[in-house]
Amino acid sequence: MANPVLIVLGGLPGTGKTTIARELIARSPCTYLRIDTIEQALMKSSSLEEVGPAGYVVACELAGSNLALGMSVVADCVNPLPVTREAWRAVATGTSSGLLEVEIVCSDQAEHRRRVESRTTDIPGLIPPTWEAVMRHEYETWTTSRLVIDSALVGASEAAHLIMERSRSQVAGE
């Protein structure tokens, strides 16, 4: 059995992470962890209005469990801070799994805004962020190596292909 890989898709809301994640899953079935889904479930199960880091903590634990079983994992999250990025790295290291960090960006601000303002959600109870909220979202610049995909220039199918190719070379140690 090939070593499992943790593919972490990060980026601001509306950049195309979920669309690309679905394309990846269609090509290579694996565990899919979407922070929005986890956070909404946590909010539904309690009186919390904000879940803070709990969604990431749950997702990292689920990722570790699945990687330990030999299942590759796609994590779909904003991944806005060095601490969240380091948590994913620790999961991969702790399970001796491959890791591919991917930052999804949308360089066309008008297109990014259109996506944010026109999006609907498939998660019951989730209210998508406004454009203003996306622009105010805490998101620190990456300082570590990652694959950057600009969804204004690359469609979801091509993005998935690039990610699959890079994840194969990561596992092979190239």
C-alpha positions in Angstrom: 0.0 0.0 0.0 1.3 3.5 -0.9 2.0 5.9 1.9 -1.1 8.1 2.6 -0.9 11.8 1.8 -2.4 14.7 3.7 -3.4 17.4 1.1 -4.2 20.7 2.9 -6.1 23.2 0.7 -5.9 26.7 2.3 -7.0 30.1 1.2 -9.6 32.8 1.8 -13.3 32.0 1.4 -14.4 32.1 -2.3 -11.1 31.2 -3.9 -12.3 27.8 -5.0 -11.0 25.3 -2.3 -14.2 23.3 -2.1 -14.6 23.1 -5.8 -11.0 21.9 -6.2 -11.4 19.5 -3.3 -14.4 17.8 -4.9 -12.5 17.4 -8.1 -9.6 15.8 -6.2 -12.0 13.4 -4.4 -13.6 12.4 -7.7 -10.2 11.5 -9.1 -8.8 9.6 -6.1 -11.3 8.7 -3.4 -10.0 9.6 0.1 -11.1 11.1 3.3 -12.5 14.6 2.9 -12.5 17.0 5.9 -14.1 20.3 5.4 -13.7 22.8 8.3 -16.9 24.6 7.5 -18.9 21.3 8.0 -17.1 20.5 11.2 -17.5 24.0 12.6 -21.2 24.1 11.7 -21.8 20.7 13.4 -20.0 21.9 16.6 -22.2 25.0 16.6 -25.3 23.0 16.1 -24.4 20.6 19.0 -23.9 23.4 21.6 -24.8 27.0 22.3 -21.5 28.3 20.9 -21.6 31.2 18.5 -17.9 30.9 17.7 -16.0 27.6 17.7 -12.6 29.2 17.8 -9.9 26.6 17.1 -12.1 23.6 17.9 -12.9 22.8 14.2 -9.2 22.6 13.4 -8.5 20.4 16.5 -11.3 18.0 15.5 -10.2 18.0 11.8 -6.5 17.3 12.8 -7.6 14.4 15.0 -9.8 12.9 12.3 -7.0 13.4 9.7 -4.5 11.6 12.0 -6.9 8.7 12.5 -7.5 8.3 8.8 -3.8 8.6 7.8 -2.9 6.0 10.5 -5.3 3.7 8.7 -3.6 4.3 5.4 -6.2 6.6 4.0 -5.1 9.8 2.2 -6.9 12.9 3.4 -7.9 16.2 1.7 -8.4 19.0 4.2 -10.5 22.0 3.0 -9.9 25.0 5.3 -8.8 28.6 5.3 -5.7 27.7 7.2 -5.0 31.3 8.0 -2.3 31.2 10.6 1.1 29.7 11.1 -0.2 27.7 14.1 -2.9 26.0 11.9 -0.4 25.2 9.2 2.0 23.8 11.8 -0.8 21.6 13.2 -1.3 20.0 9.8 2.4 19.4 9.5 2.5 17.8 12.9 -0.3 15.4 11.9 1.6 14.3 8.8 4.8 13.9 10.7 3.1 12.0 13.5 1.6 9.5 11.1 4.7 9.3 8.8 2.5 10.5 5.9 3.2 12.6 2.9 2.1 16.2 3.1 1.2 18.7 0.4 0.2 22.2 1.4 -1.7 24.1 -1.2 -2.6 27.7 -1.1 -5.5 28.6 -3.4 -5.7 32.2 -4.4 -7.8 34.2 -6.8 -5.8 37.0 -8.3 -8.8 38.6 -10.1 -10.4 40.6 -7.3 -13.6 41.3 -9.2 -14.0 37.5 -9.9 -13.2 36.7 -6.3 -15.8 39.2 -5.1 -18.4 37.8 -7.6 -17.8 34.3 -6.2 -18.2 35.4 -2.6 -21.3 37.5 -3.2 -23.1 34.9 -5.4 -22.3 31.7 -3.5 -24.8 29.5 -1.8 -24.0 26.9 0.8 -24.6 23.2 0.9 -24.2 23.1 4.6 -27.5 23.6 6.5 -27.3 26.6 8.8 -24.1 28.0 7.4 -24.2 31.7 6.5 -21.6 32.4 3.9 -19.3 35.4 4.7 -19.8 38.7 3.0 -17.2 40.2 0.8 -16.3 42.7 3.6 -15.9 39.8 6.0 -13.6 38.0 3.6 -11.5 41.1 3.2 -11.2 41.5 7.0 -10.4 37.8 7.6 -7.3 37.2 9.5 -4.9 35.6 7.1 -1.2 35.7 7.6 1.3 35.5 4.7 2.8 32.0 4.2 6.5 31.7 4.9 6.9 28.0 4.2 7.0 26.0 1.0 3.7 25.3 -0.7 2.0 24.8 -4.0 0.2 28.0 -5.0 -2.7 27.7 -7.4 -4.4 30.8 -8.8 -8.1 29.8 -9.5 -8.5 32.9 -11.7 -6.1 31.4 -14.1 -6.6 27.6 -13.6 -9.9 25.7 -13.6 -10.7 23.1 -10.9 -9.9 20.2 -13.2 -6.5 21.5 -14.0 -5.9 22.5 -10.4 -6.8 18.9 -9.3 -4.4 17.5 -11.9 -1.5 19.8 -10.7 -2.2 18.8 -7.1 -2.3 15.1 -7.9 1.0 15.3 -9.8 2.7 17.2 -7.0 1.4 14.8 -4.3 2.7 11.9 -6.3 6.2 13.5 -6.5 6.1 14.4 -2.8 5.4 10.7 -1.9 8.1 9.5 -4.3 10.5 12.0 -2.6 11.3 13.8 -5.8 
